[in-house]
Amino acid sequence: MRSQLKKEVVDNMKHLGVYRDDFEQTIDIYVGMLAQYQAFEKQFEESGFKITDSYTNKAGATNERKTPIYTAMEALRKDLATYSNLLCLNPKTYERIKRPEVPVRKEEKEKPKSKLIQALSETS
């Protein structure tokens, strides 16, 4: 599953023109978080999309609190957004780095050789 996710992320980055080998470690972390998020998403669906559950504290009071899965998903969403920014995988970040094509430099004319170099090259 992770290898397929990584392939998709790398393919997307290459398509956008932002992929570099130097980003492999960051990509691996991002892919790991994506895999975790997908696993949590499946568990969340199996729970009937339950966002809160009842909790009884030490004093005996019962309160509603977010489920651990939902809390983990919220944290992962924030981290995924941060990493997608780092990898330029969202429109806002991509637009910020997108630049027009860099003009091709004109070829410099060869500088004339000094008289000494010309004289030495003629003798050899």
C-alpha positions as CSV (number, residue, x, y, z in Angstrom):
1,M,0.0,0.0,0.0
2,R,2.8,2.5,0.9
3,S,4.7,1.7,-2.2
4,Q,1.7,2.6,-4.3
5,L,1.1,5.8,-2.4
6,K,4.7,6.8,-2.8
7,K,4.6,6.1,-6.5
8,E,1.5,8.3,-6.8
9,V,3.1,11.1,-4.8
10,V,6.3,11.0,-6.8
11,D,4.4,10.9,-10.1
12,N,2.4,13.9,-9.0
13,M,5.5,15.8,-8.0
14,K,7.2,15.0,-11.3
15,H,4.1,16.1,-13.2
16,L,4.2,19.4,-11.4
17,G,7.9,19.7,-11.9
18,V,8.8,19.9,-8.2
19,Y,10.3,16.4,-7.6
20,R,13.9,16.1,-6.5
21,D,15.8,13.1,-5.1
22,D,16.7,15.2,-2.1
23,F,13.1,15.1,-1.0
24,E,12.9,11.3,-0.5
25,Q,12.9,11.4,3.3
26,T,10.2,14.0,3.4
27,I,8.2,12.0,0.9
28,D,8.5,8.9,3.0
29,I,7.2,10.7,6.1
30,Y,4.3,12.2,4.1
31,V,3.5,8.8,2.6
32,G,3.5,7.2,6.1
33,M,1.1,9.8,7.3
34,L,-1.1,9.3,4.3
35,A,-1.2,5.5,5.0
36,Q,-2.1,6.2,8.7
37,Y,-4.8,8.6,7.7
38,Q,-6.3,6.1,5.3
39,A,-6.3,3.4,8.0
40,F,-8.0,5.8,10.5
41,E,-10.5,6.8,7.9
42,K,-11.5,3.1,7.4
43,Q,-11.9,2.6,11.2
44,F,-13.8,5.9,11.4
45,E,-16.2,4.7,8.7
46,E,-16.6,1.3,10.4
47,S,-17.6,3.2,13.6
48,G,-20.4,4.8,11.8
49,F,-18.5,8.1,11.6
50,K,-18.8,8.5,15.3
51,I,-17.2,11.8,16.3
52,T,-17.9,11.8,20.1
53,D,-18.4,9.2,22.8
54,S,-19.4,9.4,26.5
55,Y,-16.6,9.6,29.1
56,T,-16.9,9.3,32.8
57,N,-14.2,11.1,34.7
58,K,-12.8,10.3,38.2
59,A,-15.5,12.5,39.9
60,G,-18.2,10.4,38.2
61,A,-19.3,13.1,35.8
62,T,-20.2,11.9,32.3
63,N,-19.1,14.1,29.4
64,E,-18.9,13.9,25.7
65,R,-15.5,13.9,24.1
66,K,-14.0,13.3,20.7
67,T,-13.2,9.8,19.9
68,P,-9.5,8.9,19.8
69,I,-9.7,8.0,16.1
70,Y,-11.3,11.4,15.2
71,T,-8.7,13.2,17.3
72,A,-5.9,11.4,15.6
73,M,-7.4,12.2,12.2
74,E,-7.6,15.9,13.0
75,A,-3.9,16.0,14.0
76,L,-2.9,14.0,10.9
77,R,-4.9,16.4,8.6
78,K,-2.8,19.3,10.0
79,D,0.4,17.5,9.5
80,L,-0.5,16.3,6.0
81,A,-1.3,19.9,5.1
82,T,2.1,21.0,6.4
83,Y,3.9,18.3,4.4
84,S,1.9,18.9,1.3
85,N,3.1,22.5,1.5
86,L,6.7,21.4,1.9
87,L,6.3,19.1,-1.2
88,C,4.4,21.7,-3.2
89,L,1.5,19.3,-3.7
90,N,-1.3,21.8,-3.2
91,P,-2.4,24.6,-5.4
92,K,-1.6,27.5,-3.0
93,T,2.0,26.4,-2.5
94,Y,2.5,25.4,-6.2
95,E,1.3,28.9,-7.4
96,R,3.7,30.6,-5.0
97,I,6.7,28.8,-6.5
98,K,5.6,28.7,-10.1
99,R,7.8,30.9,-12.2
100,P,7.8,31.7,-15.9
101,E,10.3,29.9,-17.9
102,V,13.8,31.0,-17.3
103,P,15.3,32.6,-20.4
104,V,18.1,30.8,-22.1
105,R,21.4,32.6,-21.7
106,K,23.1,33.9,-24.8
107,E,26.3,32.1,-25.7
108,E,29.2,34.3,-25.0
109,K,31.6,34.9,-27.8
110,E,35.0,33.5,-27.3
111,K,37.4,36.2,-26.0
112,P,40.2,37.0,-28.4
113,K,43.4,35.3,-27.4
114,S,46.3,37.4,-26.2
115,K,49.3,37.9,-28.5
116,L,51.4,35.7,-26.3
117,I,49.0,32.8,-26.5
118,Q,48.6,33.2,-30.2
119,A,52.4,33.2,-30.6
120,L,52.8,30.1,-28.4
121,S,50.1,28.2,-30.2
122,E,51.6,29.0,-33.6
123,T,55.0,27.5,-32.5
124,S,53.5,24.2,-31.3
